[in-house]
Amino acid sequence: MKQSDKYQLLILILIAIALESSLGLIQYFFFEEGGGDKVGVNRPHGVFLQPNVMASFMATGLAIALFISTKLTLVKSRITTPLKEIIYFT
């Protein structure tokens, strides 16, 4: 596997984590457990069945984002501005 393929795989995982975090935010602010009137009472779990798995996935995203951001400052690459915004969002 070439170095560029490894970076592309990490970027693909990072995009999946950005989508998962968006779903978690939607679950936290708009969906309510039990139909109560308190927004944000339940713990979002995304597509996973347990919130701790989502937390581990988000931590993985943070590690990947930090790794890619350090590599971007050391090596010039062809990554566009929207991808950098995804990295900072996660």
Secondary structure as the mmCIF struct_conf table of DSSP 4:
data_model
#
loop_
_struct_conf.conf_type_id
_struct_conf.id
_struct_conf.beg_label_comp_id
_struct_conf.beg_label_asym_id
_struct_conf.beg_label_seq_id
_struct_conf.end_label_comp_id
_struct_conf.end_label_asym_id
_struct_conf.end_label_seq_id
HELX_RH_AL_P HELX_RH_AL_P1 GLN A 3 PHE A 30
HELX_RH_3T_P HELX_RH_3T_P1 GLU A 33 GLY A 35
BEND BEND1 ASP A 37 ASP A 37
TURN_TY1_P TURN_TY1_P1 VAL A 39 GLY A 40
BEND BEND2 ASN A 42 ASN A 42
HELX_LH_PP_P HELX_LH_PP_P1 ARG A 43 PRO A 44
TURN_TY1_P TURN_TY1_P2 GLY A 46 VAL A 47
BEND BEND3 PHE A 48 GLN A 50
HELX_RH_AL_P HELX_RH_AL_P2 PRO A 51 LEU A 74
BEND BEND4 VAL A 75 VAL A 75
HELX_RH_AL_P HELX_RH_AL_P3 THR A 81 PHE A 89
#
